[in-house]
Amino acid sequence: MIIRRSHERGRSYHGWLRSQHTFSFADYYDPRHSGYRSLLVLNEDQVDPGRGFGDHGHREMEIISYVLAGELAHKDSTGTSSVIRPGDVQRMSAGTGVIHSEFNNSREHEVHFLQIWIAPERRGLEPSYEQKAFPVAERQGRLRLVASRDGRDGSLTVHQDVNLYASVLAPGERVRFEQPQGRHVWLHIARGLVVANGEPLGAGDAAAFDQAGPIELLGEEDAELLLFDLA
């Protein structure tokens, strides 16, 4: 297990936007942390009320948004317009090119969310969008599959050999993930405190697992986490 502590992440501040970068992004560059397998970006963003990212373009990327608090309004050139709330997971395949915007949908409260970029398994995909709700009851005390290559178990379909799980843990709740041989796991703690194979991990902390075997996760306080099972 290799740990990446929250305070080690890159940071950027733009007044209305406070962002922390697990991997190299924009003006933050660290050759030791420029992605993990096909997981290239994991940003934790907090956006002031009514502010956001105006129209901008992306290509050849799988982009997943996971809202922790507040509401994120999304529009893109495929004609999609939606609002993403806690419990919702959004996947946008930029493919051959897409223009989109993301704004805090509230005039009173900030929006706090994770933006995740995954390299697609092939180039030239048709741009597409998908959004699904995964209520707390589906994530409480278990690892709920929220994105996968084949869209099984009601998960989003992502164009890469990755399984993304989300979990919410109360104090004392445990979940276990059996890491298969030849697979790689990135664990990100979104909030709270979790003990992973005996190691305490707090909000913003992450850990990489490169050897097969069990990953035991214990909630020390109310917590939320994402687990990426990667080729």
C-alpha positions in Angstrom: 0.0 0.0 0.0 1.4 3.4 -1.1 -0.3 6.3 0.6 -0.8 9.8 -0.9 -1.8 12.2 1.9 -4.2 15.0 1.3 -1.7 17.7 2.2 0.6 16.4 -0.5 -1.8 17.2 -3.3 -1.4 20.2 -5.6 -3.6 23.2 -4.9 -5.0 26.1 -6.9 -7.1 29.0 -5.8 -9.0 31.3 -8.1 -11.2 33.2 -5.7 -14.5 31.5 -6.6 -12.8 28.1 -7.1 -10.7 26.1 -4.6 -9.2 23.0 -6.1 -7.0 20.2 -4.9 -5.3 17.9 -7.4 -4.3 14.3 -6.6 -2.5 14.1 -9.9 -0.7 16.6 -12.2 -3.3 19.0 -13.6 -3.1 22.5 -15.3 -0.3 24.5 -13.6 0.4 21.8 -11.0 2.9 19.2 -12.3 4.6 16.4 -10.3 6.3 13.7 -12.4 5.8 11.3 -9.5 2.0 11.8 -9.5 0.9 12.1 -13.1 -2.0 9.6 -13.0 -2.3 6.0 -11.9 -2.9 3.5 -14.7 -5.8 4.9 -16.8 -6.9 7.2 -14.0 -5.4 10.6 -15.0 -7.2 13.3 -13.0 -8.8 13.3 -9.6 -9.7 16.9 -8.6 -11.6 18.0 -5.5 -13.4 21.2 -6.4 -15.3 23.7 -4.3 -17.2 26.4 -6.3 -18.8 29.5 -4.9 -22.6 30.1 -5.4 -23.5 31.0 -8.9 -20.0 30.6 -10.3 -18.5 27.9 -12.5 -16.7 26.8 -15.6 -18.0 28.4 -18.8 -18.0 26.7 -22.2 -14.8 24.8 -22.8 -13.8 21.8 -24.9 -12.5 18.3 -24.2 -11.4 15.4 -26.5 -10.6 11.7 -26.0 -11.4 11.5 -22.3 -13.9 9.8 -20.0 -15.0 12.4 -17.5 -16.9 11.4 -14.3 -18.4 13.9 -11.8 -19.3 12.9 -8.3 -21.0 15.5 -6.1 -20.4 15.5 -2.4 -22.5 18.6 -1.5 -24.6 21.1 -3.3 -25.8 21.1 -6.9 -23.8 21.1 -10.2 -25.5 22.3 -13.3 -24.2 20.7 -16.6 -24.8 21.6 -20.2 -23.0 20.3 -23.3 -22.9 20.3 -27.1 -24.7 16.9 -27.2 -27.8 18.8 -26.1 -27.7 17.5 -22.5 -28.7 19.7 -19.7 -28.9 18.4 -16.2 -28.3 19.1 -12.5 -26.1 16.7 -10.5 -26.7 16.3 -6.8 -25.2 14.1 -4.0 -25.8 10.5 -4.9 -25.8 11.2 -8.6 -22.9 10.1 -10.8 -22.3 11.6 -14.2 -20.2 10.2 -17.1 -19.4 12.2 -20.2 -17.4 10.7 -23.0 -15.7 13.5 -24.8 -14.6 11.3 -27.7 -14.1 13.2 -30.9 -14.9 16.5 -29.1 -17.5 18.1 -26.9 -18.1 21.6 -25.5 -19.6 21.8 -22.0 -20.1 24.0 -19.0 -20.5 23.4 -15.3 -21.9 25.9 -12.8 -22.9 25.9 -9.2 -26.7 25.7 -9.5 -27.2 27.5 -6.1 -27.0 31.2 -5.4 -26.6 30.5 -1.7 -24.4 27.4 -1.1 -21.1 26.2 -2.6 -20.9 23.0 -4.6 -18.3 20.4 -3.5 -17.5 17.7 -6.0 -14.9 15.3 -7.4 -14.0 15.5 -11.1 -12.4 12.3 -12.5 -10.7 11.8 -15.8 -10.0 8.4 -17.2 -8.2 7.7 -20.5 -10.5 5.8 -22.9 -9.5 2.4 -24.2 -9.7 3.7 -27.8 -9.8 7.0 -29.6 -12.6 8.4 -31.9 -15.6 7.6 -29.8 -18.8 9.4 -30.4 -19.4 11.9 -27.6 -22.1 10.7 -25.1 -23.5 11.4 -21.7 -25.0 9.3 -18.9 -26.2 10.1 -15.3 -27.6 7.9 -12.7 -28.6 8.2 -9.0 -27.2 5.9 -6.4 -29.0 6.6 -3.1 -27.1 6.4 0.2 -29.1 3.2 1.0 -27.4 1.5 -2.0 -23.9 2.6 -0.8 -24.2 2.3 2.9 -22.0 -0.3 4.4 -21.1 -1.8 1.0 -19.1 -1.2 -2.1 -21.7 -0.2 -4.8 -20.5 -0.4 -8.4 -21.3 2.9 -10.0 -19.2 2.7 -13.2 -17.9 -0.2 -15.3 -16.9 -1.1 -18.8 -20.0 -3.2 -19.3 -22.5 -1.2 -17.3 -23.5 -4.2 -15.2 -25.6 -4.0 -12.0 -27.1 -0.7 -13.1 -23.7 1.1 -13.2 -22.7 3.8 -15.7 -20.8 2.6 -18.8 -17.2 3.8 -19.0 -15.1 3.1 -22.1 -12.1 1.6 -20.2 -11.4 -1.5 -18.2 -12.2 0.0 -14.8 -14.7 -0.7 -12.1 -15.5 2.2 -9.9 -17.1 1.6 -6.5 -18.6 4.1 -4.0 -19.2 3.4 -0.4 -20.6 5.3 2.7 -19.5 3.9 6.1 -20.8 4.7 9.5 -18.4 4.3 12.5 -17.7 0.6 13.0 -19.0 -0.5 9.5 -16.6 -2.6 7.4 -16.3 -3.5 3.8 -13.9 -5.8 2.1 -12.6 -5.8 -1.5 -10.7 -8.8 -2.9 -8.1 -7.4 -5.3 -7.6 -9.9 -8.2 -4.2 -10.9 -9.4 -3.0 -8.4 -12.1 -5.3 -5.6 -11.1 -4.5 -2.3 -9.4 -6.6 -0.4 -6.9 -6.7 3.4 -6.2 -8.6 4.2 -3.0 -9.8 7.8 -2.4 -11.3 9.0 0.9 -13.8 11.7 0.0 -14.8 12.6 3.6 -14.5 11.2 7.1 -11.9 8.7 8.4 -11.3 5.2 7.2 -8.8 2.5 8.4 -7.5 0.7 5.3 -5.6 -2.5 6.1 -4.8 -1.0 9.5 -3.7 2.4 8.2 -5.8 5.5 9.1 -6.8 7.6 6.0 -8.6 10.9 6.3 -10.5 13.1 3.9 -8.5 13.7 0.8 -6.1 10.9 1.5 -5.6 8.1 -1.0 -3.8 4.8 -1.3 -2.6 2.6 -4.2 -2.6 -1.2 -4.0 -0.6 -3.1 -6.6 -0.7 -6.6 -5.2 -3.5 -9.1 -5.1 -5.2 -9.7 -1.8 -7.9 -8.4 0.6 -8.4 -4.7 1.2 -10.2 -4.2 4.5 -11.9 -0.9 5.1 -13.3 0.2 8.5 -15.2 3.4 9.1 -13.8 5.3 12.1 -16.3 8.1 11.7 -18.9 8.8 9.1 -17.1 8.5 5.8 -17.5 8.3 2.0 -15.0 6.8 -0.4 -14.3 5.8 -4.0 -12.4 2.6 -4.9 -11.1 2.3 -8.5 -10.3 -1.2 -9.7 -8.0 -0.7 -12.7 -6.3 -2.9 -15.3 
